Amino acid sequence: MVADIVTQVAGDRAEVTALMAEGVDPHLYVPTRSDVVRMQEADIIFYSGLRLEGAMQKTFETLSGNGRPVYAVTAEIPQNDLLAPPNFEGHPDPHVWNDVKLWSQAVAFVAARLEAYDTTNAEEYRANAEAYRQQLNALDTYVREVIGTIPEAQRYLVTAHDAFEYFSRSYRIPVESVQGITTESEAGVDDINRLVDLLVTKKVPAIFVESSVNAANIQAVINGAQSQGWAVNNGGTLFSDAMGAEGTYEGTYLGMIDHNATTITLSLGGVAPNNGMQGKLNGAAVTTNQGK
């Protein structure tokens, strides 16, 4: 997501390199030797921050200490806007991109750093950032509208790990997950049973896997619900910690969020265009509640 912001703001004024490929879990990613060399050679280094890239934190600190310009794009998001999970006191939830308005603040942050570094092209960076933020405003409106069409009784988002709390708060959909905010923690039997009970009691029609998280726990929840007489559907794959394939619409932040919102809405019985906000999706999953 960070590389996508920088690409949108910098345009053709910079060569942007993303270190993490599609489907990579940033919580667990360890920088390779070639990654470190690339960062040492870069003019500016941007990362998400809020300890999302936990295994890379020491590398960022070392590079910064050696005089490299290293910036967390979430650095200026007000503390009052950040969520603080009770089990991770002192460590805000890093998944801020799932609230489009919050992530838009990161766009302004990147633009300001590029403007300061390359004053010659400052106006261009500023204009690019403003144009991109207008697109994000339209995306935020779309997500809010389609999620709002989901019948209230079915409006529960159940996912593999706790990456959607900001999405939940902003777009008013309760969220539950098998794992916590970091995939470093393993789900236990109690976590799975808790979600099975929720799905069966609330008659939630679908549960979602994530592109960067092992789907085994989700399948265990589906099997558990089925054993209690409720056939919950696999609602499809959501992009939580990583975007889709490079070169695709889903491989952009706009496409990632469009895909997620459209897939969630259709799978939970709401109304949304099957091909998404801009008609660029390949077709989001549509599920039907087969439970009895």
C-alpha positions as CSV (number, residue, x, y, z in Angstrom):
1,M,0.0,0.0,0.0
2,V,2.9,2.4,0.8
3,A,4.5,1.9,-2.6
4,D,1.2,2.6,-4.2
5,I,0.8,6.0,-2.4
6,V,4.4,7.0,-3.4
7,T,3.7,6.0,-7.0
8,Q,0.5,8.0,-7.1
9,V,2.1,11.1,-5.6
10,A,5.5,10.9,-7.4
11,G,4.2,10.0,-10.8
12,D,7.1,9.7,-13.2
13,R,9.4,11.8,-11.1
14,A,10.6,8.8,-9.1
15,E,11.5,5.1,-9.5
16,V,9.5,3.4,-6.7
17,T,10.5,-0.1,-5.5
18,A,8.3,-2.2,-3.2
19,L,10.2,-4.7,-1.1
20,M,7.2,-6.9,-0.3
21,A,5.5,-8.8,-3.1
22,E,1.8,-9.7,-3.4
23,G,0.5,-11.9,-0.6
24,V,3.4,-11.3,1.7
25,D,2.6,-10.9,5.4
26,P,4.3,-7.7,6.6
27,H,4.0,-8.8,10.3
28,L,6.5,-11.6,9.6
29,Y,8.6,-10.3,6.7
30,V,12.3,-10.3,7.4
31,P,14.4,-8.0,5.1
32,T,16.9,-9.8,2.8
33,R,20.4,-8.6,2.2
34,S,19.4,-7.3,-1.2
35,D,16.5,-5.4,0.5
36,V,19.0,-3.7,2.8
37,V,21.2,-2.7,-0.1
38,R,18.2,-1.2,-1.9
39,M,17.3,0.8,1.1
40,Q,20.9,2.0,1.5
41,E,20.9,3.2,-2.1
42,A,17.4,4.8,-2.0
43,D,16.9,8.6,-1.8
44,I,13.9,8.2,0.6
45,I,12.5,5.2,2.4
46,F,8.8,5.1,3.3
47,Y,7.2,2.4,5.4
48,S,3.8,2.0,7.0
49,G,4.7,2.1,10.7
50,L,2.9,1.5,13.9
51,R,5.0,-1.7,14.2
52,L,3.3,-3.3,11.2
53,E,6.7,-4.3,9.8
54,G,7.9,-5.6,13.2
55,A,10.9,-7.6,11.9
56,M,12.2,-4.6,9.9
57,Q,12.1,-2.1,12.7
58,K,15.7,-2.4,13.7
59,T,16.8,-2.0,10.1
60,F,14.8,1.2,9.8
61,E,16.3,2.5,13.0
62,T,19.8,1.7,11.8
63,L,19.3,3.4,8.4
64,S,17.8,6.4,10.0
65,G,20.7,6.6,12.5
66,N,23.1,6.5,9.6
67,G,21.4,9.6,8.1
68,R,19.1,8.0,5.6
69,P,15.6,9.7,5.3
70,V,13.3,7.1,6.7
71,Y,9.6,7.9,7.2
72,A,6.6,6.0,8.6
73,V,3.7,7.3,6.5
74,T,1.3,6.9,9.6
75,A,3.5,9.2,11.7
76,E,1.2,12.2,11.7
77,I,-2.1,10.4,12.2
78,P,-3.5,11.8,15.5
79,Q,-3.2,9.4,18.4
80,N,-7.0,9.9,19.1
81,D,-7.7,8.4,15.7
82,L,-5.7,5.2,16.4
83,L,-7.2,2.1,17.9
84,A,-5.5,0.5,20.9
85,P,-6.3,-3.3,21.2
86,P,-6.6,-4.2,24.9
87,N,-4.1,-7.1,24.6
88,F,-1.4,-4.9,23.0
89,E,-1.3,-1.9,25.4
90,G,1.0,0.8,24.0
91,H,1.0,-0.6,20.5
92,P,-1.8,0.9,18.3
93,D,-3.5,-1.3,15.7
94,P,-1.4,-0.7,12.5
95,H,-4.1,-1.6,10.0
96,V,-5.2,2.0,9.4
97,W,-5.5,1.6,5.6
98,N,-8.8,-0.1,6.1
99,D,-10.3,3.3,7.0
100,V,-9.9,5.2,3.7
101,K,-10.1,8.6,5.3
102,L,-7.3,7.8,7.7
103,W,-5.2,6.4,4.9
104,S,-5.7,9.6,2.9
105,Q,-3.8,11.4,5.7
106,A,-0.8,9.2,4.7
107,V,-1.0,10.6,1.2
108,A,-0.6,14.1,2.5
109,F,2.3,13.0,4.6
110,V,4.1,11.4,1.6
111,A,3.5,14.5,-0.5
112,A,5.0,16.8,2.1
113,R,8.2,14.7,2.3
114,L,8.6,14.5,-1.5
115,E,8.0,18.3,-1.8
116,A,10.7,19.0,0.8
117,Y,13.2,16.6,-0.8
118,D,12.6,17.7,-4.4
119,T,11.4,21.4,-4.2
120,T,11.7,21.8,-8.0
121,N,8.7,19.4,-8.5
122,A,6.9,20.3,-5.4
123,E,3.8,21.7,-7.2
124,E,3.5,18.5,-9.2
125,Y,3.6,16.3,-6.1
126,R,1.0,18.5,-4.4
127,A,-1.3,18.3,-7.4
128,N,-0.9,14.6,-7.7
129,A,-1.7,14.1,-4.0
130,E,-4.8,16.3,-4.2
131,A,-6.1,14.4,-7.3
132,Y,-5.5,11.0,-5.6
133,R,-7.2,12.1,-2.4
134,Q,-10.3,13.0,-4.4
135,Q,-10.3,9.5,-5.7
136,L,-10.0,8.2,-2.1
137,N,-13.0,10.4,-1.1
138,A,-15.1,8.7,-3.8
139,L,-13.9,5.3,-2.6
140,D,-14.8,6.1,1.0
141,T,-18.3,7.2,-0.1
142,Y,-18.7,4.0,-2.1
143,V,-17.6,1.7,0.7
144,R,-19.9,3.5,3.2
145,E,-22.9,3.2,0.8
146,V,-22.6,-0.5,-0.1
147,I,-21.8,-1.7,3.4
148,G,-24.9,0.2,4.6
149,T,-27.1,-2.0,2.3
150,I,-26.2,-5.2,4.2
151,P,-29.2,-6.3,6.3
152,E,-28.4,-5.4,9.9
153,A,-29.0,-9.0,11.1
154,Q,-26.4,-10.3,8.7
155,R,-23.9,-7.4,9.2
156,Y,-21.0,-9.3,10.8
157,L,-17.6,-9.4,9.3
158,V,-15.7,-12.6,10.3
159,T,-12.1,-12.9,9.1
160,A,-8.9,-14.8,9.6
161,H,-7.1,-12.2,11.7
162,D,-8.0,-8.9,13.4
163,A,-7.0,-6.5,10.5
164,F,-10.4,-4.9,10.0
165,E,-11.1,-2.9,13.2
166,Y,-10.7,0.4,11.5
167,F,-13.0,-0.8,8.7
168,S,-15.5,-1.8,11.4
169,R,-15.4,1.5,13.1
170,S,-15.6,3.7,10.0
171,Y,-18.2,1.7,8.0
172,R,-20.3,0.4,10.9
173,I,-20.0,-3.3,10.6
174,P,-19.1,-5.5,13.6
175,V,-16.0,-7.6,13.1
176,E,-14.7,-10.8,14.6
177,S,-11.6,-12.7,13.8
178,V,-9.8,-16.0,14.6
179,Q,-6.4,-14.4,15.3
180,G,-5.4,-11.1,16.9
181,I,-4.0,-8.0,15.2
182,T,-0.7,-9.7,14.5
183,T,-0.4,-13.1,12.7
184,E,2.5,-13.9,15.0
185,S,0.0,-15.2,17.5
186,E,-1.7,-18.6,16.9
187,A,-5.4,-19.2,17.1
188,G,-6.6,-21.7,19.8
189,V,-9.5,-24.0,20.0
190,D,-11.4,-21.5,22.2
191,D,-11.0,-18.8,19.5
192,I,-12.5,-21.2,16.9
193,N,-15.3,-22.3,19.1
194,R,-16.2,-18.7,20.0
195,L,-16.6,-17.8,16.3
196,V,-18.6,-21.0,15.6
197,D,-21.1,-20.0,18.3
198,L,-21.4,-16.5,16.8
199,L,-22.0,-17.7,13.3
200,V,-24.6,-20.3,14.4
201,T,-26.4,-17.9,16.8
202,K,-26.5,-14.9,14.5
203,K,-27.0,-16.9,11.3
204,V,-24.1,-15.1,9.7
205,P,-24.1,-16.2,6.0
206,A,-20.4,-16.0,5.2
207,I,-16.9,-15.9,6.6
208,F,-13.8,-14.6,4.8
209,V,-10.2,-15.8,4.2
210,E,-7.3,-13.4,3.7
211,S,-4.8,-13.4,0.9
212,S,-1.8,-13.2,3.3
213,V,-3.0,-15.5,6.1
214,N,-3.3,-19.3,6.2
215,A,-6.9,-20.4,5.6
216,A,-6.8,-23.5,7.8
217,N,-8.4,-21.8,10.8
218,I,-11.2,-20.4,8.6
219,Q,-12.0,-23.9,7.3
220,A,-12.0,-25.2,10.9
221,V,-14.7,-22.5,11.8
222,I,-16.7,-23.5,8.7
223,N,-16.6,-27.2,9.7
224,G,-17.5,-26.4,13.2
225,A,-20.6,-24.4,12.2
226,Q,-21.6,-27.2,9.8
227,S,-21.4,-29.7,12.6
228,Q,-24.0,-27.6,14.5
229,G,-26.3,-27.4,11.5
230,W,-25.3,-24.1,10.0
231,A,-23.8,-24.1,6.5
232,V,-21.8,-20.9,6.5
233,N,-20.2,-20.0,3.2
234,N,-16.7,-19.1,2.3
235,G,-17.4,-15.5,1.3
236,G,-14.2,-15.1,-0.7
237,T,-10.7,-13.8,-0.2
238,L,-10.1,-10.3,1.3
239,F,-6.9,-8.3,0.9
240,S,-5.9,-7.4,4.5
241,D,-2.2,-6.9,4.9
242,A,-1.3,-7.0,1.2
243,M,-2.8,-5.9,-2.1
244,G,-3.5,-8.1,-5.1
245,A,-1.2,-9.0,-8.0
246,E,1.1,-6.3,-9.4
247,G,-0.3,-4.9,-12.6
248,T,-4.0,-5.7,-11.8
249,Y,-6.7,-3.3,-10.5
250,E,-6.7,-5.3,-7.2
251,G,-3.0,-4.6,-7.0
252,T,-3.7,-1.0,-6.3
253,Y,-5.0,0.4,-3.0
254,L,-8.2,1.6,-4.8
255,G,-8.8,-1.8,-6.3
256,M,-7.9,-3.6,-3.0
257,I,-10.5,-1.7,-1.0
258,D,-13.1,-1.8,-3.8
259,H,-12.7,-5.6,-4.0
260,N,-13.0,-6.0,-0.2
261,A,-16.1,-3.8,0.2
262,T,-17.8,-5.3,-2.9
263,T,-17.0,-8.9,-1.8
264,I,-18.2,-8.3,1.8
265,T,-21.4,-6.6,0.7
266,L,-22.4,-9.2,-1.9
267,S,-21.5,-12.2,0.3
268,L,-23.5,-10.8,3.3
269,G,-26.6,-10.1,1.3
270,G,-26.1,-6.4,0.5
271,V,-26.3,-4.6,-2.8
272,A,-23.2,-3.6,-4.9
273,P,-22.2,-3.7,-8.5
274,N,-20.7,-7.1,-9.2
275,N,-17.7,-5.5,-10.9
276,G,-17.2,-2.9,-8.2
277,M,-17.2,0.9,-7.9
278,Q,-15.3,1.5,-11.2
279,G,-16.4,-1.7,-13.0
280,K,-12.9,-3.0,-13.0
281,L,-13.2,-6.0,-10.7
282,N,-13.3,-9.4,-12.3
283,G,-16.5,-10.1,-10.4
284,A,-16.8,-10.3,-6.6
285,A,-18.0,-13.5,-4.9
286,V,-21.7,-13.8,-4.3
287,T,-22.7,-16.3,-1.7
288,T,-26.1,-17.6,-0.6
289,N,-27.0,-18.6,2.9
290,Q,-27.6,-22.4,2.8
291,G,-27.9,-22.8,6.5
292,K,-31.0,-24.3,8.1
